[in-house]
Amino acid sequence: MTATETCEAPPAGVARVVRQRHLGRWLSGGVMVVLVALALRSVATNDRFGWPLVAGYLFDPQILEGVRLTLVLTFVCMAIGIVLGTVLAVMRLSANPVAQALAFAYVGFFRGTPVLVQLIFWFNFAALYPHLSFGIPGVDIDANALISPVLAGVLGLGLHEAAYMAEIIRGGIGSIDVGQIEAARALGLRKNQVLRRIVLPQAMRVIVPPTGNEVVGMLKTSSLVSVLAVGELLYSAQLIYASNYQTIPLLIVASLWYLVLTAVLSAGQMRLERHFARGSVEVRTAAAEWVRGWLGLGHLARRGVR
């Protein structure tokens, strides 16, 4: 049914469907728009925000270098988290009780301790093991030289993220019907082939959305490595406002870059979701759902009208 069809006269004996008017919804929406406009006007006209300074430092070389390092930390730590999380998820689902126990202990420990504590722990790892030999004769590595602030940040964020990715991947694998796995085994596929060719491709539809959220979260969580004096985006802004005392403008610069990077990552997430959700009639973008709800067209969406 289309909007044009609803306006035509119905056949004799058929009740005409009239769309309900949501006056309260439009009034509340108008009030919210006015309040947002007033807030934006206040922010734009307040000289204490230092908008000229914001524009001047937005593409400062030190800020741009911080943006680059932030992106490197985000993708490296997420790569560690995804790879190790996949291994932990398989261990949790395996029939080996020792593997299950180890994976369960890992997830419980890293999810149960704050990521900031883990970052500081890895930064001070040399206090526990000044020299690393790994049990190999003749090998003696200075831990103080090995564990740099950047490496400590990568270890802290990557190992912490692996615990969360393990649960996300385990949930995605668990969403696959057992009958498909049994059918694949009946065809003679080995366990690793079933996992790689049958389970993971279908589980991606469940895994991708929360993984995208984790990537966005990692982008912002990477700011915690500023306590280790790693020159990412926030620390670069801190170094600048420590010398010119323009705290608010530099924090706005950092926030604007985080917003831009988050928007780019979110757009990539939506494209991945659409790619892995091909063939699913239940997939709708969040924006379309919001517009339908705002216009009172939710009943059309439920009937399959797009």
Buried (B, 14 or more C-beta within 10 A) or exposed (E): EEEEEEEEEEEEEEEEEEEEEEEEEEEEEEEEEEEEEEEEEEEEEEEEBBBEBBEEBBEBEBBBBBBEBBBBBBEBBBEBBBEBBBBBBBBBBEEEEEBBEBBBEBBEEBEEEEBBEBBBBBBEBBEEEEEBEEEEEEEEBEBEEEBEBBBBBBBBBBBBBBBBBBBBBBBBBBEBEEEEBEEBBEEEBEEEBBBEEBBBEBBBBBBBBBBBBBBBBBBBBBBBBBBBEBBBBBBBBBBBBEEEEBBEBBBBBBBEBBEEBBEEBBEEBBEBBEEBBEEEEEEEEEEEEEEBEEEBBEEBBEEEEE
